[in-house]
Amino acid sequence: MPKLKLSDFEQKKLIARTTIRKRMELKQIRSKEIAKRLNRPENTIKYRWQHPETFRLEDLWIMVSALGLSDQEILQIVRGKENV
């Protein structure tokens, strides 16, 4: 069976998830630490990794600061496109 192309929405979710995860890996920050900074249960953060569209703006503001996301990475997350 041929591999199906990801929908635009699924592609945006994947880009947001990988952009944030990549920065977490570079900064060596784990999900548990992010949950603590966001003042959210770790299970909530795990759910939001699977469904990045559920992140709140406040969460994103804190992650931008905590992870040191660049303007390019922020645009990737918001627009859902690589190399914006």
PDB file of N, CA, C and O in Angstrom:
ATOM      1  N   MET A   1       0.848  -1.175   0.000  1.00  0.00           N
ATOM      2  CA  MET A   1       0.000   0.000   0.000  1.00  0.00           C
ATOM      3  C   MET A   1       0.899   1.246   0.000  1.00  0.00           C
ATOM      4  O   MET A   1       1.852   1.317   0.776  1.00  0.00           O
ATOM      5  N   PRO A   2       0.604   2.222  -0.861  1.00  0.00           N
ATOM      6  CA  PRO A   2       1.446   3.422  -0.935  1.00  0.00           C
ATOM      7  C   PRO A   2       1.339   4.262   0.334  1.00  0.00           C
ATOM      8  O   PRO A   2       0.308   4.300   1.005  1.00  0.00           O
ATOM      9  N   LYS A   3       2.438   4.924   0.627  1.00  0.00           N
ATOM     10  CA  LYS A   3       2.478   5.795   1.799  1.00  0.00           C
ATOM     11  C   LYS A   3       1.704   7.075   1.494  1.00  0.00           C
ATOM     12  O   LYS A   3       1.910   7.709   0.459  1.00  0.00           O
ATOM     13  N   LEU A   4       0.812   7.444   2.412  1.00  0.00           N
ATOM     14  CA  LEU A   4       0.007   8.638   2.210  1.00  0.00           C
ATOM     15  C   LEU A   4       0.769   9.878   2.657  1.00  0.00           C
ATOM     16  O   LEU A   4       1.544   9.838   3.613  1.00  0.00           O
ATOM     17  N   LYS A   5       0.540  10.961   1.962  1.00  0.00           N
ATOM     18  CA  LYS A   5       1.157  12.229   2.320  1.00  0.00           C
ATOM     19  C   LYS A   5       0.439  12.787   3.549  1.00  0.00           C
ATOM     20  O   LYS A   5      -0.783  12.690   3.670  1.00  0.00           O
ATOM     21  N   LEU A   6       1.222  13.375   4.458  1.00  0.00           N
ATOM     22  CA  LEU A   6       0.624  13.985   5.645  1.00  0.00           C
ATOM     23  C   LEU A   6      -0.256  15.158   5.241  1.00  0.00           C
ATOM     24  O   LEU A   6       0.060  15.902   4.312  1.00  0.00           O
ATOM     25  N   SER A   7      -1.365  15.309   5.953  1.00  0.00           N
ATOM     26  CA  SER A   7      -2.215  16.471   5.705  1.00  0.00           C
ATOM     27  C   SER A   7      -1.477  17.718   6.171  1.00  0.00           C
ATOM     28  O   SER A   7      -0.505  17.626   6.922  1.00  0.00           O
ATOM     29  N   ASP A   8      -1.930  18.865   5.734  1.00  0.00           N
ATOM     30  CA  ASP A   8      -1.303  20.129   6.123  1.00  0.00           C
ATOM     31  C   ASP A   8      -1.300  20.280   7.645  1.00  0.00           C
ATOM     32  O   ASP A   8      -0.302  20.706   8.226  1.00  0.00           O
ATOM     33  N   PHE A   9      -2.409  19.934   8.285  1.00  0.00           N
ATOM     34  CA  PHE A   9      -2.525  20.030   9.740  1.00  0.00           C
ATOM     35  C   PHE A   9      -1.546  19.085  10.435  1.00  0.00           C
ATOM     36  O   PHE A   9      -0.879  19.483  11.390  1.00  0.00           O
ATOM     37  N   GLU A  10      -1.452  17.845   9.970  1.00  0.00           N
ATOM     38  CA  GLU A  10      -0.529  16.874  10.560  1.00  0.00           C
ATOM     39  C   GLU A  10       0.919  17.310  10.370  1.00  0.00           C
ATOM     40  O   GLU A  10       1.748  17.109  11.257  1.00  0.00           O
ATOM     41  N   GLN A  11       1.227  17.902   9.228  1.00  0.00           N
ATOM     42  CA  GLN A  11       2.572  18.378   8.961  1.00  0.00           C
ATOM     43  C   GLN A  11       2.922  19.529   9.910  1.00  0.00           C
ATOM     44  O   GLN A  11       4.040  19.585  10.420  1.00  0.00           O
ATOM     45  N   LYS A  12       1.986  20.438  10.150  1.00  0.00           N
ATOM     46  CA  LYS A  12       2.218  21.546  11.077  1.00  0.00           C
ATOM     47  C   LYS A  12       2.464  21.034  12.495  1.00  0.00           C
ATOM     48  O   LYS A  12       3.342  21.539  13.195  1.00  0.00           O
ATOM     49  N   LYS A  13       1.694  20.034  12.918  1.00  0.00           N
ATOM     50  CA  LYS A  13       1.884  19.446  14.241  1.00  0.00           C
ATOM     51  C   LYS A  13       3.269  18.822  14.368  1.00  0.00           C
ATOM     52  O   LYS A  13       3.937  18.981  15.390  1.00  0.00           O
ATOM     53  N   LEU A  14       3.694  18.119  13.335  1.00  0.00           N
ATOM     54  CA  LEU A  14       4.994  17.464  13.334  1.00  0.00           C
ATOM     55  C   LEU A  14       6.126  18.487  13.412  1.00  0.00           C
ATOM     56  O   LEU A  14       7.085  18.296  14.160  1.00  0.00           O
ATOM     57  N   ILE A  15       6.019  19.552  12.657  1.00  0.00           N
ATOM     58  CA  ILE A  15       7.054  20.582  12.663  1.00  0.00           C
ATOM     59  C   ILE A  15       7.131  21.259  14.025  1.00  0.00           C
ATOM     60  O   ILE A  15       8.227  21.480  14.540  1.00  0.00           O
ATOM     61  N   ALA A  16       5.987  21.592  14.616  1.00  0.00           N
ATOM     62  CA  ALA A  16       5.982  22.214  15.945  1.00  0.00           C
ATOM     63  C   ALA A  16       6.621  21.288  16.974  1.00  0.00           C
ATOM     64  O   ALA A  16       7.462  21.714  17.766  1.00  0.00           O
ATOM     65  N   ARG A  17       6.220  20.035  16.957  1.00  0.00           N
ATOM     66  CA  ARG A  17       6.731  19.056  17.919  1.00  0.00           C
ATOM     67  C   ARG A  17       8.238  18.868  17.777  1.00  0.00           C
ATOM     68  O   ARG A  17       8.953  18.861  18.779  1.00  0.00           O
ATOM     69  N   THR A  18       8.726  18.716  16.561  1.00  0.00           N
ATOM     70  CA  THR A  18      10.150  18.466  16.363  1.00  0.00           C
ATOM     71  C   THR A  18      10.993  19.708  16.641  1.00  0.00           C
ATOM     72  O   THR A  18      12.116  19.589  17.132  1.00  0.00           O
ATOM     73  N   THR A  19      10.477  20.884  16.341  1.00  0.00           N
ATOM     74  CA  THR A  19      11.216  22.117  16.612  1.00  0.00           C
ATOM     75  C   THR A  19      11.429  22.291  18.109  1.00  0.00           C
ATOM     76  O   THR A  19      12.533  22.611  18.549  1.00  0.00           O
ATOM     77  N   ILE A  20      10.382  22.083  18.887  1.00  0.00           N
ATOM     78  CA  ILE A  20      10.485  22.234  20.341  1.00  0.00           C
ATOM     79  C   ILE A  20      11.372  21.137  20.929  1.00  0.00           C
ATOM     80  O   ILE A  20      12.227  21.413  21.770  1.00  0.00           O
ATOM     81  N   ARG A  21      11.172  19.911  20.493  1.00  0.00           N
ATOM     82  CA  ARG A  21      11.979  18.785  21.009  1.00  0.00           C
ATOM     83  C   ARG A  21      13.469  18.966  20.705  1.00  0.00           C
ATOM     84  O   ARG A  21      14.320  18.679  21.548  1.00  0.00           O
ATOM     85  N   LYS A  22      13.776  19.440  19.506  1.00  0.00           N
ATOM     86  CA  LYS A  22      15.165  19.640  19.112  1.00  0.00           C
ATOM     87  C   LYS A  22      15.837  20.660  20.036  1.00  0.00           C
ATOM     88  O   LYS A  22      16.974  20.462  20.464  1.00  0.00           O
ATOM     89  N   ARG A  23      15.131  21.742  20.338  1.00  0.00           N
ATOM     90  CA  ARG A  23      15.677  22.771  21.209  1.00  0.00           C
ATOM     91  C   ARG A  23      15.825  22.243  22.643  1.00  0.00           C
ATOM     92  O   ARG A  23      16.794  22.563  23.333  1.00  0.00           O
ATOM     93  N   MET A  24      14.856  21.432  23.080  1.00  0.00           N
ATOM     94  CA  MET A  24      14.950  20.827  24.418  1.00  0.00           C
ATOM     95  C   MET A  24      16.184  19.937  24.516  1.00  0.00           C
ATOM     96  O   MET A  24      16.881  19.929  25.531  1.00  0.00           O
ATOM     97  N   GLU A  25      16.438  19.197  23.458  1.00  0.00           N
ATOM     98  CA  GLU A  25      17.608  18.321  23.442  1.00  0.00           C
ATOM     99  C   GLU A  25      18.897  19.133  23.492  1.00  0.00           C
ATOM    100  O   GLU A  25      19.829  18.780  24.214  1.00  0.00           O
ATOM    101  N   LEU A  26      18.949  20.217  22.726  1.00  0.00           N
ATOM    102  CA  LEU A  26      20.141  21.064  22.729  1.00  0.00           C
ATOM    103  C   LEU A  26      20.398  21.694  24.095  1.00  0.00           C
ATOM    104  O   LEU A  26      21.545  21.797  24.532  1.00  0.00           O
ATOM    105  N   LYS A  27      19.337  22.111  24.760  1.00  0.00           N
ATOM    106  CA  LYS A  27      19.453  22.746  26.082  1.00  0.00           C
ATOM    107  C   LYS A  27      19.481  21.724  27.213  1.00  0.00           C
ATOM    108  O   LYS A  27      19.660  22.085  28.376  1.00  0.00           O
ATOM    109  N   GLN A  28      19.304  20.447  26.872  1.00  0.00           N
ATOM    110  CA  GLN A  28      19.258  19.345  27.832  1.00  0.00           C
ATOM    111  C   GLN A  28      18.212  19.595  28.917  1.00  0.00           C
ATOM    112  O   GLN A  28      18.485  19.473  30.112  1.00  0.00           O
ATOM    113  N   ILE A  29      17.014  19.945  28.467  1.00  0.00           N
ATOM    114  CA  ILE A  29      15.874  20.153  29.353  1.00  0.00           C
ATOM    115  C   ILE A  29      14.863  19.053  29.072  1.00  0.00           C
ATOM    116  O   ILE A  29      14.488  18.818  27.924  1.00  0.00           O
ATOM    117  N   ARG A  30      14.430  18.388  30.123  1.00  0.00           N
ATOM    118  CA  ARG A  30      13.478  17.282  29.989  1.00  0.00           C
ATOM    119  C   ARG A  30      12.041  17.779  30.146  1.00  0.00           C
ATOM    120  O   ARG A  30      11.796  18.893  30.611  1.00  0.00           O
ATOM    121  N   SER A  31      11.105  16.928  29.748  1.00  0.00           N
ATOM    122  CA  SER A  31       9.681  17.259  29.850  1.00  0.00           C
ATOM    123  C   SER A  31       9.288  17.594  31.286  1.00  0.00           C
ATOM    124  O   SER A  31       8.466  18.479  31.523  1.00  0.00           O
ATOM    125  N   LYS A  32       9.878  16.884  32.235  1.00  0.00           N
ATOM    126  CA  LYS A  32       9.573  17.119  33.649  1.00  0.00           C
ATOM    127  C   LYS A  32       9.920  18.557  34.053  1.00  0.00           C
ATOM    128  O   LYS A  32       9.169  19.200  34.787  1.00  0.00           O
ATOM    129  N   GLU A  33      11.063  19.055  33.567  1.00  0.00           N
ATOM    130  CA  GLU A  33      11.481  20.429  33.871  1.00  0.00           C
ATOM    131  C   GLU A  33      10.558  21.448  33.189  1.00  0.00           C
ATOM    132  O   GLU A  33      10.222  22.477  33.775  1.00  0.00           O
ATOM    133  N   ILE A  34      10.161  21.158  31.969  1.00  0.00           N
ATOM    134  CA  ILE A  34       9.238  22.047  31.259  1.00  0.00           C
ATOM    135  C   ILE A  34       7.908  22.094  31.996  1.00  0.00           C
ATOM    136  O   ILE A  34       7.327  23.166  32.163  1.00  0.00           O
ATOM    137  N   ALA A  35       7.425  20.941  32.436  1.00  0.00           N
ATOM    138  CA  ALA A  35       6.162  20.888  33.184  1.00  0.00           C
ATOM    139  C   ALA A  35       6.245  21.745  34.444  1.00  0.00           C
ATOM    140  O   ALA A  35       5.297  22.451  34.789  1.00  0.00           O
ATOM    141  N   LYS A  36       7.365  21.678  35.113  1.00  0.00           N
ATOM    142  CA  LYS A  36       7.552  22.469  36.340  1.00  0.00           C
ATOM    143  C   LYS A  36       7.543  23.966  36.020  1.00  0.00           C
ATOM    144  O   LYS A  36       6.910  24.747  36.731  1.00  0.00           O
ATOM    145  N   ARG A  37       8.238  24.365  34.960  1.00  0.00           N
ATOM    146  CA  ARG A  37       8.276  25.784  34.576  1.00  0.00           C
ATOM    147  C   ARG A  37       6.907  26.292  34.136  1.00  0.00           C
ATOM    148  O   ARG A  37       6.557  27.450  34.363  1.00  0.00           O
ATOM    149  N   LEU A  38       6.137  25.404  33.502  1.00  0.00           N
ATOM    150  CA  LEU A  38       4.803  25.790  33.039  1.00  0.00           C
ATOM    151  C   LEU A  38       3.750  25.646  34.133  1.00  0.00           C
ATOM    152  O   LEU A  38       2.598  26.043  33.958  1.00  0.00           O
ATOM    153  N   ASN A  39       4.161  25.072  35.262  1.00  0.00           N
ATOM    154  CA  ASN A  39       3.255  24.834  36.381  1.00  0.00           C
ATOM    155  C   ASN A  39       2.065  23.971  35.938  1.00  0.00           C
ATOM    156  O   ASN A  39       0.909  24.269  36.236  1.00  0.00           O
ATOM    157  N   ARG A  40       2.390  22.900  35.220  1.00  0.00           N
ATOM    158  CA  ARG A  40       1.393  21.964  34.709  1.00  0.00           C
ATOM    159  C   ARG A  40       1.820  20.550  35.086  1.00  0.00           C
ATOM    160  O   ARG A  40       3.015  20.289  35.226  1.00  0.00           O
ATOM    161  N   PRO A  41       0.870  19.633  35.255  1.00  0.00           N
ATOM    162  CA  PRO A  41       1.232  18.232  35.494  1.00  0.00           C
ATOM    163  C   PRO A  41       1.991  17.668  34.286  1.00  0.00           C
ATOM    164  O   PRO A  41       1.752  18.059  33.144  1.00  0.00           O
ATOM    165  N   GLU A  42       2.894  16.757  34.566  1.00  0.00           N
ATOM    166  CA  GLU A  42       3.695  16.183  33.481  1.00  0.00           C
ATOM    167  C   GLU A  42       2.819  15.470  32.451  1.00  0.00           C
ATOM    168  O   GLU A  42       3.137  15.486  31.262  1.00  0.00           O
ATOM    169  N   ASN A  43       1.726  14.848  32.885  1.00  0.00           N
ATOM    170  CA  ASN A  43       0.817  14.181  31.939  1.00  0.00           C
ATOM    171  C   ASN A  43       0.195  15.172  30.963  1.00  0.00           C
ATOM    172  O   ASN A  43      -0.034  14.840  29.800  1.00  0.00           O
ATOM    173  N   THR A  44      -0.079  16.382  31.430  1.00  0.00           N
ATOM    174  CA  THR A  44      -0.620  17.425  30.550  1.00  0.00           C
ATOM    175  C   THR A  44       0.391  17.774  29.469  1.00  0.00           C
ATOM    176  O   THR A  44       0.037  17.935  28.301  1.00  0.00           O
ATOM    177  N   ILE A  45       1.646  17.889  29.867  1.00  0.00           N
ATOM    178  CA  ILE A  45       2.703  18.216  28.899  1.00  0.00           C
ATOM    179  C   ILE A  45       2.862  17.076  27.896  1.00  0.00           C
ATOM    180  O   ILE A  45       3.028  17.323  26.702  1.00  0.00           O
ATOM    181  N   LYS A  46       2.814  15.843  28.366  1.00  0.00           N
ATOM    182  CA  LYS A  46       2.918  14.694  27.449  1.00  0.00           C
ATOM    183  C   LYS A  46       1.770  14.711  26.439  1.00  0.00           C
ATOM    184  O   LYS A  46       1.977  14.433  25.258  1.00  0.00           O
ATOM    185  N   TYR A  47       0.569  15.035  26.897  1.00  0.00           N
ATOM    186  CA  TYR A  47      -0.575  15.137  25.987  1.00  0.00           C
ATOM    187  C   TYR A  47      -0.334  16.240  24.954  1.00  0.00           C
ATOM    188  O   TYR A  47      -0.619  16.071  23.769  1.00  0.00           O
ATOM    189  N   ARG A  48       0.190  17.359  25.421  1.00  0.00           N
ATOM    190  CA  ARG A  48       0.405  18.492  24.512  1.00  0.00           C
ATOM    191  C   ARG A  48       1.517  18.221  23.511  1.00  0.00           C
ATOM    192  O   ARG A  48       1.513  18.808  22.430  1.00  0.00           O
ATOM    193  N   TRP A  49       2.479  17.343  23.837  1.00  0.00           N
ATOM    194  CA  TRP A  49       3.487  16.959  22.841  1.00  0.00           C
ATOM    195  C   TRP A  49       2.808  16.208  21.711  1.00  0.00           C
ATOM    196  O   TRP A  49       3.144  16.383  20.539  1.00  0.00           O
ATOM    197  N   GLN A  50       1.848  15.369  22.077  1.00  0.00           N
ATOM    198  CA  GLN A  50       1.135  14.604  21.053  1.00  0.00           C
ATOM    199  C   GLN A  50       0.175  15.481  20.247  1.00  0.00           C
ATOM    200  O   GLN A  50      -0.109  15.206  19.081  1.00  0.00           O
ATOM    201  N   HIS A  51      -0.317  16.540  20.892  1.00  0.00           N
ATOM    202  CA  HIS A  51      -1.271  17.455  20.263  1.00  0.00           C
ATOM    203  C   HIS A  51      -0.785  18.893  20.468  1.00  0.00           C
ATOM    204  O   HIS A  51      -1.354  19.626  21.277  1.00  0.00           O
ATOM    205  N   PRO A  52       0.258  19.299  19.745  1.00  0.00           N
ATOM    206  CA  PRO A  52       0.863  20.613  19.989  1.00  0.00           C
ATOM    207  C   PRO A  52      -0.090  21.787  19.772  1.00  0.00           C
ATOM    208  O   PRO A  52       0.181  22.891  20.246  1.00  0.00           O
ATOM    209  N   GLU A  53      -1.181  21.573  19.077  1.00  0.00           N
ATOM    210  CA  GLU A  53      -2.143  22.658  18.880  1.00  0.00           C
ATOM    211  C   GLU A  53      -2.842  23.019  20.190  1.00  0.00           C
ATOM    212  O   GLU A  53      -3.518  24.045  20.259  1.00  0.00           O
ATOM    213  N   THR A  54      -2.691  22.194  21.230  1.00  0.00           N
ATOM    214  CA  THR A  54      -3.316  22.473  22.522  1.00  0.00           C
ATOM    215  C   THR A  54      -2.447  23.321  23.443  1.00  0.00           C
ATOM    216  O   THR A  54      -2.894  23.708  24.523  1.00  0.00           O
ATOM    217  N   PHE A  55      -1.210  23.618  23.035  1.00  0.00           N
ATOM    218  CA  PHE A  55      -0.381  24.508  23.855  1.00  0.00           C
ATOM    219  C   PHE A  55      -1.038  25.881  23.921  1.00  0.00           C
ATOM    220  O   PHE A  55      -1.558  26.386  22.926  1.00  0.00           O
ATOM    221  N   ARG A  56      -1.004  26.466  25.095  1.00  0.00           N
ATOM    222  CA  ARG A  56      -1.556  27.803  25.283  1.00  0.00           C
ATOM    223  C   ARG A  56      -0.482  28.828  24.959  1.00  0.00           C
ATOM    224  O   ARG A  56       0.712  28.531  25.000  1.00  0.00           O
ATOM    225  N   LEU A  57      -0.912  30.015  24.642  1.00  0.00           N
ATOM    226  CA  LEU A  57       0.022  31.082  24.316  1.00  0.00           C
ATOM    227  C   LEU A  57       0.966  31.336  25.487  1.00  0.00           C
ATOM    228  O   LEU A  57       2.163  31.546  25.289  1.00  0.00           O
ATOM    229  N   GLU A  58       0.432  31.317  26.693  1.00  0.00           N
ATOM    230  CA  GLU A  58       1.267  31.506  27.890  1.00  0.00           C
ATOM    231  C   GLU A  58       2.355  30.430  27.962  1.00  0.00           C
ATOM    232  O   GLU A  58       3.500  30.723  28.307  1.00  0.00           O
ATOM    233  N   ASP A  59       1.993  29.185  27.637  1.00  0.00           N
ATOM    234  CA  ASP A  59       2.963  28.088  27.623  1.00  0.00           C
ATOM    235  C   ASP A  59       4.071  28.364  26.613  1.00  0.00           C
ATOM    236  O   ASP A  59       5.253  28.163  26.895  1.00  0.00           O
ATOM    237  N   LEU A  60       3.675  28.822  25.446  1.00  0.00           N
ATOM    238  CA  LEU A  60       4.661  29.106  24.401  1.00  0.00           C
ATOM    239  C   LEU A  60       5.584  30.247  24.801  1.00  0.00           C
ATOM    240  O   LEU A  60       6.783  30.197  24.526  1.00  0.00           O
ATOM    241  N   TRP A  61       5.043  31.270  25.446  1.00  0.00           N
ATOM    242  CA  TRP A  61       5.884  32.376  25.907  1.00  0.00           C
ATOM    243  C   TRP A  61       6.946  31.884  26.881  1.00  0.00           C
ATOM    244  O   TRP A  61       8.109  32.279  26.794  1.00  0.00           O
ATOM    245  N   ILE A  62       6.543  31.027  27.803  1.00  0.00           N
ATOM    246  CA  ILE A  62       7.487  30.496  28.793  1.00  0.00           C
ATOM    247  C   ILE A  62       8.521  29.607  28.107  1.00  0.00           C
ATOM    248  O   ILE A  62       9.705  29.667  28.439  1.00  0.00           O
ATOM    249  N   MET A  63       8.087  28.786  27.158  1.00  0.00           N
ATOM    250  CA  MET A  63       9.025  27.914  26.453  1.00  0.00           C
ATOM    251  C   MET A  63      10.006  28.706  25.606  1.00  0.00           C
ATOM    252  O   MET A  63      11.174  28.333  25.504  1.00  0.00           O
ATOM    253  N   VAL A  64       9.553  29.785  25.001  1.00  0.00           N
ATOM    254  CA  VAL A  64      10.459  30.635  24.217  1.00  0.00           C
ATOM    255  C   VAL A  64      11.590  31.132  25.106  1.00  0.00           C
ATOM    256  O   VAL A  64      12.757  31.108  24.715  1.00  0.00           O
ATOM    257  N   SER A  65      11.238  31.576  26.291  1.00  0.00           N
ATOM    258  CA  SER A  65      12.233  32.073  27.234  1.00  0.00           C
ATOM    259  C   SER A  65      13.106  30.946  27.771  1.00  0.00           C
ATOM    260  O   SER A  65      14.331  31.062  27.776  1.00  0.00           O
ATOM    261  N   ALA A  66      12.491  29.861  28.220  1.00  0.00           N
ATOM    262  CA  ALA A  66      13.226  28.760  28.846  1.00  0.00           C
ATOM    263  C   ALA A  66      14.148  28.033  27.866  1.00  0.00           C
ATOM    264  O   ALA A  66      15.250  27.625  28.232  1.00  0.00           O
ATOM    265  N   LEU A  67      13.695  27.874  26.624  1.00  0.00           N
ATOM    266  CA  LEU A  67      14.466  27.120  25.638  1.00  0.00           C
ATOM    267  C   LEU A  67      15.319  28.005  24.750  1.00  0.00           C
ATOM    268  O   LEU A  67      16.155  27.507  23.996  1.00  0.00           O
ATOM    269  N   GLY A  68      15.118  29.307  24.830  1.00  0.00           N
ATOM    270  CA  GLY A  68      15.881  30.219  23.979  1.00  0.00           C
ATOM    271  C   GLY A  68      15.575  30.019  22.512  1.00  0.00           C
ATOM    272  O   GLY A  68      16.481  30.014  21.679  1.00  0.00           O
ATOM    273  N   LEU A  69      14.293  29.854  22.188  1.00  0.00           N
ATOM    274  CA  LEU A  69      13.900  29.652  20.791  1.00  0.00           C
ATOM    275  C   LEU A  69      14.226  30.894  19.963  1.00  0.00           C
ATOM    276  O   LEU A  69      13.969  32.022  20.384  1.00  0.00           O
ATOM    277  N   SER A  70      14.785  30.669  18.802  1.00  0.00           N
ATOM    278  CA  SER A  70      15.108  31.777  17.898  1.00  0.00           C
ATOM    279  C   SER A  70      13.842  32.248  17.188  1.00  0.00           C
ATOM    280  O   SER A  70      12.816  31.567  17.207  1.00  0.00           O
ATOM    281  N   ASP A  71      13.926  33.417  16.563  1.00  0.00           N
ATOM    282  CA  ASP A  71      12.792  33.930  15.793  1.00  0.00           C
ATOM    283  C   ASP A  71      12.413  32.945  14.683  1.00  0.00           C
ATOM    284  O   ASP A  71      11.232  32.749  14.395  1.00  0.00           O
ATOM    285  N   GLN A  72      13.404  32.341  14.074  1.00  0.00           N
ATOM    286  CA  GLN A  72      13.171  31.351  13.005  1.00  0.00           C
ATOM    287  C   GLN A  72      12.381  30.155  13.545  1.00  0.00           C
ATOM    288  O   GLN A  72      11.441  29.688  12.902  1.00  0.00           O
ATOM    289  N   GLU A  73      12.762  29.667  14.719  1.00  0.00           N
ATOM    290  CA  GLU A  73      12.077  28.521  15.312  1.00  0.00           C
ATOM    291  C   GLU A  73      10.643  28.880  15.718  1.00  0.00           C
ATOM    292  O   GLU A  73       9.730  28.068  15.569  1.00  0.00           O
ATOM    293  N   ILE A  74      10.455  30.083  16.225  1.00  0.00           N
ATOM    294  CA  ILE A  74       9.111  30.536  16.597  1.00  0.00           C
ATOM    295  C   ILE A  74       8.221  30.574  15.362  1.00  0.00           C
ATOM    296  O   ILE A  74       7.072  30.134  15.409  1.00  0.00           O
ATOM    297  N   LEU A  75       8.741  31.095  14.267  1.00  0.00           N
ATOM    298  CA  LEU A  75       7.977  31.122  13.020  1.00  0.00           C
ATOM    299  C   LEU A  75       7.654  29.713  12.528  1.00  0.00           C
ATOM    300  O   LEU A  75       6.556  29.465  12.029  1.00  0.00           O
ATOM    301  N   GLN A  76       8.600  28.799  12.668  1.00  0.00           N
ATOM    302  CA  GLN A  76       8.348  27.415  12.264  1.00  0.00           C
ATOM    303  C   GLN A  76       7.186  26.837  13.061  1.00  0.00           C
ATOM    304  O   GLN A  76       6.315  26.170  12.503  1.00  0.00           O
ATOM    305  N   ILE A  77       7.174  27.091  14.362  1.00  0.00           N
ATOM    306  CA  ILE A  77       6.120  26.559  15.221  1.00  0.00           C
ATOM    307  C   ILE A  77       4.777  27.165  14.857  1.00  0.00           C
ATOM    308  O   ILE A  77       3.784  26.449  14.732  1.00  0.00           O
ATOM    309  N   VAL A  78       4.742  28.484  14.685  1.00  0.00           N
ATOM    310  CA  VAL A  78       3.480  29.181  14.440  1.00  0.00           C
ATOM    311  C   VAL A  78       2.965  28.924  13.022  1.00  0.00           C
ATOM    312  O   VAL A  78       1.780  28.651  12.833  1.00  0.00           O
ATOM    313  N   ARG A  79       3.827  29.009  12.053  1.00  0.00           N
ATOM    314  CA  ARG A  79       3.384  28.831  10.663  1.00  0.00           C
ATOM    315  C   ARG A  79       3.323  27.365  10.238  1.00  0.00           C
ATOM    316  O   ARG A  79       2.601  27.005   9.308  1.00  0.00           O
ATOM    317  N   GLY A  80       4.091  26.529  10.931  1.00  0.00           N
ATOM    318  CA  GLY A  80       4.088  25.119  10.582  1.00  0.00           C
ATOM    319  C   GLY A  80       4.823  24.805   9.315  1.00  0.00           C
ATOM    320  O   GLY A  80       4.498  23.846   8.616  1.00  0.00           O
ATOM    321  N   LYS A  81       5.832  25.624   9.011  1.00  0.00           N
ATOM    322  CA  LYS A  81       6.626  25.408   7.808  1.00  0.00           C
ATOM    323  C   LYS A  81       8.090  25.434   8.176  1.00  0.00           C
ATOM    324  O   LYS A  81       8.511  26.200   9.043  1.00  0.00           O
ATOM    325  N   GLU A  82       8.871  24.588   7.507  1.00  0.00           N
ATOM    326  CA  GLU A  82      10.307  24.586   7.713  1.00  0.00           C
ATOM    327  C   GLU A  82      10.924  25.725   6.896  1.00  0.00           C
ATOM    328  O   GLU A  82      10.409  26.115   5.848  1.00  0.00           O
ATOM    329  N   ASN A  83      12.035  26.241   7.405  1.00  0.00           N
ATOM    330  CA  ASN A  83      12.792  27.280   6.706  1.00  0.00           C
ATOM    331  C   ASN A  83      11.908  28.411   6.219  1.00  0.00           C
ATOM    332  O   ASN A  83      11.862  28.725   5.029  1.00  0.00           O
ATOM    333  N   VAL A  84      11.211  29.012   7.160  1.00  0.00           N
ATOM    334  CA  VAL A  84      10.284  30.113   6.838  1.00  0.00           C
ATOM    335  C   VAL A  84      11.048  31.331   6.409  1.00  0.00           C
ATOM    336  O   VAL A  84      10.446  32.359   6.097  1.00  0.00           O
TER     337      VAL A  84
END
